[in-house]
Amino acid sequence: MKKIILIYILINSAFSFESYSQQAKINSGDKKYDNYAYIDAIKTYERVAEKGYKSEDMFKKLANSFYFNSEFDKAAKWYGELFAMNTEVEPEYYYRYAQSLKSIGDTVKANQILDLFNKKAKNDNRGKLYESNKNYLNLIKANSGRYNIEDAGVNSKYSDYGTAFYKNKIVFTSARDTGSFSQRKHNWTGEHFTNLYQSDLDENFNPNAVNKFKSKINSKFHESTPVFTKDGKTVYFTRNNYIDGKKGKNENKTTLIKIYKATFENNEWNNITELPFDSDSYSTAHPALSPDEKTLYFASDMPGTFGQSDIYKVSINNNGGFGSPENLGRTINTEGKETFPFVTDENEIYFASDGHPGLGGLDVFVGEIGQNGVSNIQNIGADINSPNDDFAYIIDTKSRKGFFSSNKEGGKGSDDIYKFLETRKLKCIQELSGIITDVETGVVLPETKVSLYDNQMVLKNSTISDENGYYSFAVECGKTYNVRAEKATYSTKEVSVTIATQNGKTNLPIALEKEGCKVTIGDDLGKCFGIKMIYFDLDKSNIRTEAALDLEKILDVLNQYPSMKLDIRSHTDSRQTHAYNEILSDKRAKSTIKWLVKNGISPDRLTGKGYGETQLINGCSDGVSCTEEEHQMNRRSEFIINEL
């Protein structure tokens, strides 16, 4: 991507080689690198590296040169050489390597490198976003298939990008050679400095012939990414730090970029001024206006920036002045690059980022603008986004037509402008999923039919759980659904769930009960009904109401199977004397038998005994500190089948 996003100072360190001639070549590359003559530096470093020389600093600079020029396949190669040296490198190199790997389609290795990045940069928001969205490729897939895309018809063999609507035209940035003797080439990209160009749009948003935007706005340095007020009388645009024939530089003698303003008077663009929050010490770029034109959004690396560039907003006062810039916050801004904002009349902000989970390079994202900032940020899908740089997205919300820029494969130049029709608006997408298990054993239940109904009980979808008992549905945010699970020999279960209002995943595990209970001699009949204990009042042996409910279940089975005989066993925990617990448990066992006999069961079918604390199922014996839950496990009743 050969465009002015923001300029960064790259620290140079010394090399050590035996050969003076090789050292001279490397020093030559270093000088070109620091002066942003990246194309020349690439050639120097590459010639040296191809001869077999290895250096951590050289591989870093060589890989970075390709990375910053968006040649990610070559960047991946040299980052790979850097990592093959097994040296300890800064976390940022892990992130750049992962981004480069994504761009060549190696997402498996990219995610492995991102896992390492997250461990090394624990507080980096990019790592946190990746960790919390490891299914990001599924979400991107769900957001895809919504656009018809074609070449905009205005591209050259050079870099063309950054479209803006202006009356019935588009105005965009281009490095094309228009035959001017004074047009200069930039060492970084090897292309001409960019100027603004325009093209009329027909009723179907098709551009016509391209002409240079003839005005004082275009200079001999870079101009790009304008935004116009609706009345066409004011424009904000990006330019190198150059005005009135003077070029400004920072303390490192580097010319950065600023946002300028011009007004249309007397059939000409005049009054070109830099904005009051611009500075020689940092960059501001890529302005965008809110629908009411009272707020200007832009990208900058000014003090207070979280990453390499953040998106800011600033109020435009009625008198034409400006408030203080505000960072849009960590929800949208990461330690990477967030840039090229565009704001719609639907309270949406589109922007490009390499910090949020994407396909590689810059991806286009959209977020909702609310009173508390930007929320519900989503990757807009693989139609617009590619493994390379995709950015500068603008849309007319009435026609759903617009333009974006990309250096994806198949274009005419290093960057190209594409036009699109959005055929389906992006919805908040949620994945509803869970695991089906046996309620008693916890064993997963594959081949369970799972059906999804809306809140009117209209069937929306159905699936079969996989070998791990797992099911999933794509669902809409904020809606209520009913999920029904059905499996042979199990009771059908239906669960209601309300989906969250933000993109993500809703977990809904479902545990099924056996329809019937297969038992034999030696089994505990109580487990068929989940009976763990017949409850008695403290230190008492009389049957409580809730205990009678469970005993009714045992009674019903005994009536169904007249030859069945039971041995009723009562157990206590260890929190009394041994003798006391044995007597109490025996009374409870006999009380249980008495209740069953009273309700019609012959005494010769029942035996019983209290075991006190003699058969503890865990280590909670006398003198051992245990929780109430652990003691509860020992207080239990058993209905062991002796005969059938």
C-alpha positions in Angstrom: 0.0 0.0 0.0 1.9 3.0 -1.3 0.0 5.8 0.5 0.5 8.3 3.3 -1.1 6.7 6.3 1.2 8.1 8.8 5.0 8.3 8.9 6.9 6.6 11.7 10.5 7.0 12.8 12.4 3.7 12.6 15.4 3.3 14.8 18.6 2.2 13.1 21.3 0.1 14.8 24.7 -1.0 13.7 25.7 -4.1 11.8 28.9 -6.1 12.2 30.3 -8.0 9.2 33.8 -9.0 8.4 33.7 -7.7 4.8 34.2 -4.0 4.4 32.4 -4.0 1.1 29.4 -5.7 2.6 29.4 -3.3 5.5 29.4 -0.4 3.0 26.4 -1.8 1.3 24.6 -2.3 4.6 25.4 1.2 5.7 24.1 2.5 2.4 20.9 0.6 3.0 20.7 2.0 6.5 20.9 5.6 5.3 18.3 5.0 2.6 16.1 3.3 5.2 16.2 6.2 7.7 15.4 8.6 4.9 12.4 6.5 3.9 14.0 5.5 0.6 12.5 2.1 1.1 12.7 0.9 -2.5 16.4 1.4 -2.7 17.0 0.0 0.8 15.1 -3.2 -0.1 17.5 -3.7 -3.1 20.6 -3.2 -1.0 19.5 -5.5 1.9 18.1 -8.1 -0.4 21.4 -8.4 -2.4 23.4 -8.8 0.8 20.9 -11.3 2.4 20.7 -13.4 -0.8 24.5 -13.9 -0.6 23.9 -15.8 2.7 24.8 -13.1 5.2 22.7 -13.2 8.3 22.0 -10.4 10.8 19.1 -9.8 13.1 19.1 -6.0 12.3 19.3 -6.6 8.6 16.4 -9.1 8.6 14.4 -6.7 10.7 14.9 -3.8 8.3 14.5 -5.9 5.2 11.3 -7.5 6.4 10.0 -4.1 7.7 10.8 -2.5 4.3 8.5 -5.0 2.5 5.9 -4.8 5.4 5.6 -1.0 5.2 5.3 -1.3 1.4 2.6 -4.0 1.8 4.6 -6.6 0.0 3.5 -9.2 2.6 4.8 -12.3 0.8 8.3 -11.0 0.9 7.9 -9.6 4.4 6.8 -13.1 5.5 10.0 -14.6 4.0 12.4 -12.3 5.8 10.5 -12.3 9.1 10.7 -16.1 8.8 14.5 -15.7 8.4 14.6 -13.4 11.5 12.6 -15.9 13.6 14.8 -18.8 12.3 17.8 -17.2 14.1 16.0 -18.0 17.4 16.9 -14.6 18.8 14.7 -12.7 21.2 12.8 -10.0 19.3 10.3 -7.4 20.3 6.7 -8.4 20.5 5.8 -6.1 17.6 7.8 -8.3 15.2 5.5 -11.3 16.2 2.5 -9.2 15.2 4.0 -8.1 11.9 5.0 -11.7 11.1 1.5 -12.9 11.9 -0.1 -10.2 9.7 2.3 -11.2 6.8 1.5 -14.9 7.2 -2.2 -14.1 7.1 -1.7 -12.2 3.8 -0.1 -15.3 2.2 -2.9 -17.5 3.4 -1.0 -19.3 6.2 -3.6 -18.6 8.9 -2.7 -21.6 11.0 0.9 -20.5 11.5 -0.3 -16.9 11.8 -2.5 -17.8 14.7 0.3 -19.7 16.4 2.5 -16.6 16.2 -0.4 -14.5 17.5 -0.6 -16.9 20.5 3.1 -16.2 21.2 2.5 -12.4 20.7 -0.3 -12.5 23.2 2.0 -14.1 25.8 4.8 -11.6 25.2 2.6 -8.5 25.0 0.1 -9.3 27.7 -1.4 -5.9 27.9 -1.6 -5.3 24.1 -5.2 -4.8 23.1 -4.6 -6.5 19.7 -3.6 -9.7 21.6 -6.7 -9.4 23.8 -9.0 -9.0 20.8 -7.5 -12.0 19.2 -7.7 -14.1 22.3 -11.4 -13.2 22.8 -12.3 -13.7 19.1 -10.4 -16.8 18.1 -13.3 -17.7 15.9 -12.8 -14.5 14.0 -12.6 -16.3 10.7 -16.1 -17.7 11.2 -17.5 -14.2 12.0 -15.8 -12.8 8.9 -17.3 -15.6 6.8 -20.8 -14.9 8.3 -20.4 -11.2 7.3 -19.4 -12.1 3.7 -21.4 -12.5 0.5 -23.0 -9.0 0.8 -21.4 -7.0 -2.0 -21.2 -6.9 -5.7 -17.7 -5.4 -6.5 -16.0 -4.3 -9.7 -13.2 -2.0 -10.8 -14.2 1.6 -10.5 -12.9 2.5 -14.0 -10.6 5.3 -12.9 -7.4 3.4 -12.1 -3.9 3.8 -13.5 -0.8 1.8 -13.3 0.1 3.9 -10.3 -1.4 4.2 -6.8 -5.1 5.3 -6.8 -7.0 5.5 -3.6 -9.0 7.5 -1.1 -12.3 8.4 -2.7 -14.6 11.3 -1.6 -18.1 12.3 -2.8 -18.2 15.9 -4.1 -21.5 17.0 -5.6 -22.1 14.6 -8.6 -18.4 13.6 -8.7 -15.8 11.6 -6.9 -12.5 13.1 -6.0 -9.7 10.7 -5.3 -5.9 10.5 -4.8 -3.5 9.4 -7.5 0.2 9.1 -8.2 -0.4 8.9 -11.9 2.0 10.8 -14.2 0.1 13.6 -16.0 3.1 14.7 -18.0 4.0 17.6 -15.8 7.8 18.4 -15.9 7.6 19.6 -12.3 6.0 16.4 -11.0 8.5 14.6 -8.7 9.0 11.0 -7.5 8.9 9.9 -3.9 11.9 7.7 -2.8 9.7 5.6 -0.5 7.4 4.3 -3.2 9.2 5.0 -6.4 6.1 6.7 -7.7 5.1 10.3 -8.3 3.8 12.4 -5.4 0.1 12.1 -5.2 -2.4 14.8 -6.2 -6.2 15.0 -6.3 -8.2 13.9 -9.4 -11.9 13.9 -10.1 -14.5 12.1 -12.2 -18.2 12.8 -12.9 -20.7 10.1 -11.7 -23.7 9.0 -13.8 -27.0 8.1 -12.2 -25.7 4.6 -11.5 -22.6 5.8 -9.7 -20.4 4.9 -12.7 -17.3 7.3 -13.0 -16.5 8.9 -16.3 -13.3 10.4 -17.7 -10.7 11.3 -15.1 -9.4 14.9 -14.8 -6.9 16.5 -12.5 -8.6 18.5 -9.7 -7.3 21.8 -10.8 -6.9 24.1 -7.9 -4.3 25.5 -5.5 -4.9 22.5 -3.3 -2.6 20.4 -5.4 1.1 21.1 -4.7 4.4 19.5 -5.6 4.1 17.2 -2.5 1.5 14.7 -1.4 -2.2 15.6 -1.3 -4.8 13.0 -0.5 -8.1 12.0 1.1 -10.4 15.1 0.9 -13.8 15.4 2.4 -16.3 18.1 1.3 -19.2 19.8 3.0 -22.6 19.2 1.5 -22.8 22.7 0.0 -19.4 22.1 -1.7 -17.9 25.3 -0.2 -15.4 23.8 2.3 -12.9 21.0 1.9 -10.6 19.3 4.4 -7.7 17.3 3.0 -4.4 15.7 3.8 -1.1 17.1 2.6 2.6 17.0 3.5 3.6 19.7 5.9 3.9 22.3 3.2 2.1 25.7 2.8 3.0 29.0 1.2 6.0 27.5 -0.4 7.5 26.4 2.9 8.1 22.8 4.0 7.9 22.1 7.8 9.9 19.4 9.5 10.0 17.8 13.0 13.0 17.6 15.2 14.3 14.7 13.2 14.1 16.8 10.0 11.2 14.7 8.7 8.3 16.2 6.9 5.1 14.8 8.3 1.5 15.2 7.1 -1.3 17.5 8.2 -5.0 18.2 7.6 -5.7 21.5 5.8 -8.9 23.4 5.1 -9.8 25.4 2.0 -13.0 27.3 1.0 -14.5 27.8 -2.4 -14.8 31.5 -3.3 -14.9 33.3 -6.6 -15.0 30.0 -8.5 -11.7 28.9 -6.9 -10.4 27.1 -3.8 -8.7 29.6 -1.6 -7.8 30.3 2.0 -5.8 27.1 2.4 -4.9 26.9 6.1 -3.7 24.1 8.4 -6.0 23.2 11.3 -5.2 24.6 14.7 -4.5 21.2 16.3 -1.9 20.2 13.6 1.7 20.1 14.6 5.2 19.7 13.1 5.8 17.0 15.7 3.1 14.5 14.7 0.8 13.7 11.8 -2.9 14.2 11.3 -4.6 12.7 8.2 -7.7 11.4 6.4 -10.5 13.7 7.6 -14.1 12.7 7.7 -17.2 14.7 8.6 -20.2 13.7 10.7 -23.6 14.0 8.9 -24.4 17.3 10.6 -20.9 18.5 9.8 -20.3 19.6 13.4 -17.6 16.9 14.1 -14.5 16.1 12.2 -13.0 12.6 12.5 -9.4 11.9 11.6 -6.3 9.7 12.1 -3.3 10.8 14.1 -0.3 9.7 16.1 -0.5 12.7 18.4 0.4 12.4 22.1 -2.2 10.2 23.8 -2.4 7.8 20.9 -2.6 4.1 22.0 -1.0 2.7 18.9 0.8 3.6 15.6 -2.2 5.7 14.6 -5.6 6.2 16.3 -8.9 7.7 15.2 -9.9 11.0 16.9 -12.8 13.4 16.7 -12.9 17.2 17.2 -15.9 19.5 17.3 -16.4 22.2 14.7 -17.7 25.3 16.4 -20.3 27.7 14.9 -17.7 30.4 14.4 -15.5 28.0 12.4 -13.1 27.2 15.2 -12.4 23.8 16.7 -12.5 22.2 20.1 -9.9 19.9 21.5 -9.3 16.5 19.8 -10.7 13.5 21.6 -9.3 10.0 21.2 -12.2 7.6 20.3 -11.0 5.1 22.9 -9.7 1.6 23.3 -12.9 0.0 21.9 -11.9 1.1 18.4 -8.2 2.0 18.8 -5.5 -0.6 19.3 -1.7 -0.6 19.4 -1.7 -1.0 15.6 -3.0 1.3 12.9 -6.6 2.6 12.9 -7.1 5.0 10.0 -9.3 6.2 7.1 -12.6 6.9 9.0 -15.9 7.4 7.3 -19.1 8.3 9.2 -22.6 7.7 7.9 -26.0 9.1 8.7 -26.9 5.7 10.3 -24.6 6.4 13.3 -21.9 4.1 11.8 -18.2 4.6 11.5 -16.2 2.7 8.9 -12.5 2.5 9.3 -9.4 0.5 8.4 -7.4 -1.4 11.0 -4.6 -3.9 11.2 -5.2 -4.2 15.0 -8.6 -5.8 15.0 -8.8 -9.5 13.9 -8.8 -9.6 10.1 -7.6 -11.3 7.0 -4.2 -9.6 6.9 -2.9 -6.1 6.2 -5.6 -3.4 6.8 -9.2 -4.6 6.9 -12.3 -2.5 6.8 -14.4 -2.5 10.0 -17.6 -0.9 11.0 -18.8 0.2 14.5 -21.8 1.9 16.0 -21.5 5.4 17.3 -23.4 6.0 20.5 -23.4 8.3 23.5 -20.7 6.1 25.2 -18.4 5.9 22.2 -18.0 3.3 19.5 -19.3 -0.2 20.1 -20.2 -3.5 18.2 -17.2 -3.4 15.9 -17.3 -5.9 13.1 -15.1 -6.9 10.2 -17.4 -6.2 7.2 -16.4 -9.5 5.5 -14.2 -11.1 2.8 -15.9 -9.3 -0.2 -14.3 -6.0 0.6 -11.4 -7.4 2.7 -8.6 -9.5 1.4 -5.2 -10.7 2.7 -3.7 -7.4 1.6 -4.6 -3.7 2.5 -8.2 -2.7 2.2 -9.2 0.8 3.2 -10.9 4.2 2.4 -14.4 2.8 2.4 -17.2 5.2 1.6 -20.9 4.5 1.1 -24.1 6.3 0.0 -26.6 5.0 2.5 -29.6 5.6 0.2 -28.4 3.6 -2.8 -26.0 1.3 -0.8 -23.4 2.1 -3.4 -19.9 3.3 -2.7 -16.1 2.9 -3.2 -13.2 1.5 -1.4 -9.4 1.1 -2.1 -7.2 -1.9 -2.0 -3.9 -3.3 -3.2 -5.4 -6.8 -3.6 -4.2 -9.0 -6.4 -5.5 -8.4 -9.9 -5.4 -4.6 -9.8 -3.9 -2.2 -12.3 -1.6 -0.3 -9.9 -0.1 -0.5 -6.5 -3.5 0.6 -5.1 -6.8 0.6 -6.9 -10.3 2.0 -6.4 -13.2 -0.4 -6.5 -16.9 0.4 -6.7 -19.5 -1.7 -4.9 -23.2 -2.3 -4.3 -24.1 -3.6 -0.8 -26.8 -6.2 -1.4 -27.5 -7.0 2.2 -26.9 -4.8 5.3 -24.6 -6.1 7.9 -26.5 -7.6 10.8 -25.2 -8.3 14.3 -24.3 -12.0 14.1 -24.3 -14.4 17.0 -23.4 -18.0 17.2 -25.6 -20.1 19.5 -23.9 -23.3 20.5 -23.5 -25.9 23.2 -22.9 -29.5 24.1 -25.6 -32.1 24.7 -24.9 -34.4 27.7 -26.5 -37.0 29.9 -27.7 -35.3 33.0 -26.6 -38.1 35.3 -23.3 -39.2 33.9 -22.2 -36.0 32.1 -21.4 -38.2 29.0 -21.7 -36.2 25.8 -24.6 -37.3 23.5 -23.7 -37.3 19.8 -26.4 -37.7 17.1 -28.9 -35.7 19.1 -31.4 -33.8 17.0 -31.4 -30.1 18.0 -34.1 -27.7 16.6 -34.1 -23.9 16.7 -37.5 -22.1 17.0 -38.2 -18.4 17.2 -40.3 -17.0 20.0 -43.5 -17.8 18.0 -42.4 -21.4 17.8 -41.7 -21.2 14.1 -38.9 -23.7 13.1 -35.8 -21.7 11.9 -33.2 -24.5 11.7 -32.2 -27.9 12.9 -29.0 -29.9 13.2 -27.5 -33.1 14.6 -24.9 -32.9 17.4 -21.5 -34.1 16.3 -19.3 -36.8 17.9 -18.5 -34.4 20.7 -22.1 -33.6 21.4 -21.6 -30.2 19.9 -24.2 -28.2 18.0 -24.3 -24.6 16.7 -26.7 -22.2 14.9 -26.1 -18.7 13.4 -28.7 -16.5 15.2 -29.6 -12.8 15.2 -28.6 -10.6 18.1 -31.2 -9.5 20.7 -33.8 -12.2 19.7 -35.3 -14.9 21.9 -35.2 -18.5 20.7 -36.3 -21.9 21.9 -33.9 -24.8 21.5 -35.3 -28.3 21.5 -33.1 -31.4 22.0 -34.4 -34.9 21.1 -32.7 -38.3 21.4 -34.0 -41.9 21.6 -34.3 -43.2 25.1 -34.1 -39.6 26.5 -36.8 -37.2 27.5 -37.1 -34.3 25.0 -36.0 -31.0 26.5 -36.8 -27.4 25.4 -34.8 -24.4 26.6 -35.5 -20.7 26.0 -32.6 -18.3 25.4 -32.2 -14.6 24.7 -29.3 -13.7 22.5 -26.9 -10.8 23.4 -27.1 -7.6 21.4 -23.5 -7.6 20.3 -21.5 -9.9 18.0 -20.2 -13.0 19.7 -21.1 -16.5 20.9 -23.9 -17.6 23.3 -23.2 -20.9 25.1 -26.3 -23.1 25.8 -25.4 -26.6 27.1 -28.3 -28.9 27.4 -28.4 -32.0 29.7 -31.0 -34.7 28.9 -32.6 -37.2 31.3 -33.0 -40.8 30.5 -36.6 -41.7 29.6 -36.3 -45.1 31.3 -33.8 -46.4 33.8 -32.2 -49.8 33.2 -31.4 -51.5 36.5 -30.3 -54.8 37.8 -29.4 -56.5 41.1 -26.9 -54.4 43.0 -28.0 -51.1 41.4 -29.2 -48.1 43.4 -32.8 -47.5 42.4 -32.6 -44.0 43.7 -30.2 -42.9 41.0 -32.9 -43.5 38.4 -34.6 -40.4 39.9 -31.6 -38.5 41.0 -32.3 -39.2 44.7 -29.2 -38.6 46.6 -30.7 -38.3 50.1 -34.0 -38.7 51.9 -34.2 -35.5 53.9 -35.0 -35.5 57.6 -35.1 -32.6 60.1 -31.9 -32.1 62.1 -31.3 -34.9 64.5 -34.8 -36.3 63.6 -36.0 -39.4 61.8 -39.5 -38.5 60.8 -40.2 -38.2 57.0 -40.5 -34.6 55.7 -42.8 -33.6 52.9 -40.0 -33.2 50.3 -38.7 -36.6 51.3 -42.1 -38.2 50.8 -42.0 -36.9 47.2 -38.9 -39.0 46.5 -40.3 -42.0 48.3 -43.4 -41.9 46.2 -41.1 -42.5 43.2 -39.6 -45.6 44.9 -43.1 -46.7 45.9 -44.3 -46.5 42.3 -41.5 -48.7 41.0 -42.1 -51.3 43.7 -45.7 -51.4 42.8 -44.7 -51.9 39.1 -42.3 -54.8 40.0 -43.9 -56.9 42.8 -40.9 -59.2 43.0 -38.4 -56.4 43.5 -36.8 -56.3 46.9 -34.7 -53.4 48.3 -32.0 -52.9 51.0 -32.4 -49.4 52.3 -29.1 -47.9 53.5 -28.8 -44.6 55.4 -25.5 -42.7 55.8 -24.4 -39.6 57.8 -21.4 -37.4 57.7 -18.7 -37.5 60.5 -19.8 -34.4 62.5 -21.1 -36.2 65.5 -19.8 -39.1 67.5 -19.5 -42.4 65.8 -22.2 -44.0 68.1 -24.6 -41.2 67.7 -24.4 -41.2 63.8 -24.9 -45.0 63.7 -28.0 -44.8 65.9 -29.4 -41.8 63.9 -28.8 -43.4 60.5 -30.4 -46.6 61.6 -33.5 -44.8 62.8 -33.8 -43.0 59.5 -33.4 -46.3 57.5 -36.2 -47.9 59.6 -38.3 -44.7 59.3 -38.0 -45.0 55.5 -39.1 -48.7 55.6 -42.0 -47.8 57.9 -43.3 -45.2 55.4 -43.1 -47.7 52.5 -44.9 -50.4 54.5 -47.5 -47.9 55.6 -48.2 -47.2 51.9 -48.7 -50.9 50.9 -45.3 -52.5 50.5 -44.9 -55.9 52.2 -42.2 -55.8 55.0 -40.6 -59.0 53.6 -39.5 -57.0 50.5 -37.6 -54.5 52.5 -34.4 -54.6 54.6 -32.5 -51.7 56.0 -29.7 -50.5 58.1 -27.9 -47.3 59.2 -24.2 -47.2 58.5 -23.5 -43.9 60.2 -20.1 -42.5 59.2 -18.5 -45.9 58.4 -18.8 -45.6 54.6 -17.7 -42.1 53.8 -17.2 -41.6 50.1 -14.4 -38.9 50.6 -11.8 -38.1 53.2 -14.1 -36.0 55.4 -13.5 -38.0 58.6 -13.1 -36.8 62.2 -10.7 -33.9 62.5 -10.5 -33.2 58.7 -11.6 -29.7 57.6 -14.2 -30.0 54.8 -16.8 -27.8 53.1 -20.5 -28.2 53.6 -20.7 -29.5 50.0 -18.2 -32.2 50.9 -20.0 -33.2 54.0 -23.3 -33.3 52.0 -21.8 -36.0 49.7 -21.6 -38.3 52.7 -25.2 -37.7 53.9 -27.0 -40.0 51.5 -29.7 -42.6 51.1 -29.4 -45.7 48.9 -32.0 -48.1 47.6 -30.0 -51.2 46.6 -31.9 -53.8 44.6 -31.5 -57.3 46.2 -33.9 -59.2 44.0 -35.9 -58.7 40.8 
